[in-house]
Amino acid sequence: MSTTLPAVLAISGSDSSGGAGMQADLKTMLACGVFGMSAITALTAQNTTGVRSIQDTEPNILADEIDMVFEDIPPVAVKIGMVSSADIINVIADRLTAHHAANIVLDPVMVATSGAKLISDDAIAALTGRLFGMATVVTPNIPEAEALTDTLIHDQEDMETAARRISEQYGCAALVKGGHGTEDANDVLAETDGTVTWFDGVRINNPNTHGTGCTLSSAIASYLALGDTLPKAIKHAKKYLTGALKAQLDLGHGSGPMDHFWKYR
């Protein structure tokens, strides 16, 4: 007897140390019960202590990766992670439009926890101008939400204001994630119809947080593919991420990865 699984496509960069990027995306998708597929946007040589080198994928190769996936096993949902150049972003937008992609979860990797900009102004303009409007939801952390709204976020009221502004400006739902400087791990979702939902999170005392953003966005895409509404998918994804952090995996000399398979140990 044959079986089937909802398929989800991750469009993101490779992390050689396995804790973030495509490797985190595929591990998360497997753990959340969907069939993960990949279109790699960049090769990175990195580990828990930092990034040594990055090589972007040629845009025509990336286009082929996305086309080959959609032509054979059309994904029910798509997660977009690290996209560092305008050329790459335009290719993704063109191919996803051509294939009528749905349930797009965009993790706008723009600003590091330190506040350093990770992508160029050109790339940010392409990201917000082309991909945000296609997304079901974008998942900025606080530094990214500050960059997108050109405001400072000090408390939960500021988080909610930023989520509303991003949603209204770009026509997609916005999940602004706590945990960067706020006292807890509460997140707020603003949807395009004006609905606002808060998700309470427990702050886990764990220094090993490499790949949390990749993991959360991939889990949201997975649960959307399984049929959840957006708020329910976020609730389930946060529960999954909390469990991965609670497992207290300790690998590497820097901010290490989480245990993506904690549910099955």
Phi, psi and omega in degrees: 000131181274158178231171176219163177220147171296137180260142179229135179258128172259128175246102188197177181271154178276136175247109185301334181274357168083000186265336183228191176058212184303321182296318177294320181301310185290322177297318180297314181299317178300313182294331182269002171091024176236170180262111184273140177229163190225144166229108188274125184270337183197150169262132174237140170261105184210163171215196186290347182262347178158182182251129180265317182205155181224135174232113178292146173290143174299134183306322181292328176291317179298318177301317179296319178304310183294316181298315183298323177295308184293329182289337185245310181232084185298124181288146177279334179214160182226134173248130177245127180245240186293116175225108195260352181226156179298323179300315180297316182297318180295321177298314180300313181299316180298313184289319180293325176295314181300325183264006178054046181297144180234169177052056182268122177252118185247117175264102188281085184286094187238324188227130178288163177306327180290346183100353180289138178287132183262338181228160185289164176300322177301315181293321178297319179296319178292319181300308183286326183283328186249317188269326183303315183293340178273341189285146169287318179209144170249149189234063181288145168279182185296314177301323179290319177296324177296317180295321182289329184254354182056041178226167174259142181247117183250333187209185184293327178298317177296321179300315181295319178299317180295317180299317178298316182296317180296316180298315181291320184288324188250353175073028176226162173290150180231125175252107178269123188266130173285191177097348174254087175088344175275165190281352183214183181254034178282140179241155179231134179250126171248123180262166186293340178273004179095352179294135177240132180231131174262141177240115180284138179228149178269127176284119181268129179281085182215116181287347184268091186237021179297119176093011182297318181295317178299316184295314181298313183294324177292323178293320177299314179300320180298314182288330172297318179295330179279358174106002179292151165292166181300311179300321180292322178298320179294318179300314180293321181294319178295322178296319178296313181296319178300318178296320179295323178287320181296336181294343173056041173297139181229099179231145174085172184262353180243214176283104191277177181280172177258169176270098183292340185254025186303328184296337189251010180267000000 
